Amino acid sequence: MSTEQEKFFTLLNQYPNLAVCWNEQKREIRPRMINRTNALASTGEKVILACLQCIWYGQASDSGTFIDITQLAQLSDQYKRPIVEWLINPFWP
């Protein structure tokens, strides 16, 4: 596993409800779990999940945004802090 992937999984594991969307051992995203999780997720979890997907793929989401700062700003400091830290010091898994 690369250093960047290790950083990503450290970031991801701060959101246990979303960690099921990735297979850390295989170092891959699980699209079916993304869909299932999105269907049940809170608004905040959906925002974070979209951010994590953008980081993983290194590109904008289907909506055309990379990380929606306006949505991220509405989350609690504790919940958004890991993503804000990534924005300050980005890495690409």
C-alpha positions in Angstrom: 0.0 0.0 0.0 1.4 3.4 -0.9 1.8 6.2 1.6 -1.0 8.1 0.0 -3.3 5.1 0.2 -2.4 4.7 3.9 -3.3 8.4 4.5 -6.6 7.9 2.7 -7.6 5.0 4.8 -6.6 6.8 7.9 -8.8 9.6 6.8 -11.6 7.2 5.8 -11.5 5.4 9.1 -12.5 8.6 10.9 -15.9 8.0 9.4 -16.7 4.4 10.4 -20.2 4.5 8.8 -18.6 5.3 5.4 -15.6 3.0 5.7 -17.7 0.1 4.4 -17.7 1.7 1.0 -14.0 0.8 0.5 -12.1 -2.5 0.7 -8.9 -1.5 2.4 -7.2 -4.9 1.8 -7.9 -4.8 -1.9 -7.4 -1.0 -2.0 -10.6 -0.5 -4.0 -13.9 1.3 -3.8 -17.1 -0.6 -3.5 -19.7 1.0 -5.8 -22.7 -1.0 -4.6 -21.9 0.0 -1.0 -21.6 3.6 -2.1 -25.2 3.4 -3.5 -26.5 1.6 -0.4 -24.8 3.9 2.0 -26.0 7.0 0.1 -29.6 5.8 0.3 -29.4 5.6 4.2 -26.9 8.3 5.0 -27.5 11.6 6.7 -27.0 14.8 4.8 -23.6 15.2 6.5 -22.5 11.7 5.6 -23.5 12.3 2.0 -21.4 15.4 1.8 -18.4 13.6 3.4 -18.9 10.5 1.1 -18.9 12.8 -2.0 -15.6 14.4 -0.7 -14.0 11.0 -0.1 -15.0 9.8 -3.6 -13.5 12.9 -5.2 -10.3 12.4 -3.2 -10.1 8.7 -4.2 -10.8 9.3 -7.9 -8.8 12.6 -8.0 -11.6 14.2 -10.0 -14.9 16.0 -9.7 -18.1 14.2 -8.7 -20.9 13.5 -11.2 -22.4 16.9 -10.2 -19.4 18.6 -11.6 -18.0 19.8 -8.3 -14.8 18.6 -6.7 -15.5 19.3 -3.0 -18.5 21.4 -2.4 -17.2 23.9 0.2 -20.6 25.4 0.8 -22.0 22.1 1.9 -18.9 21.2 3.8 -19.1 24.5 5.7 -22.5 23.6 7.1 -21.2 20.6 8.9 -20.0 20.5 12.5 -16.3 21.4 13.0 -15.5 17.9 14.3 -17.1 16.2 11.3 -15.5 18.4 8.6 -12.1 18.8 10.2 -10.5 15.8 8.5 -11.6 17.0 5.1 -10.5 20.6 5.8 -7.1 19.2 6.9 -6.9 17.3 3.6 -7.7 20.6 1.7 -4.7 22.2 3.5 -2.4 19.3 2.7 -3.9 17.2 -0.1 -2.7 13.8 -1.2 -4.0 11.5 -4.0 -4.4 7.7 -3.3 
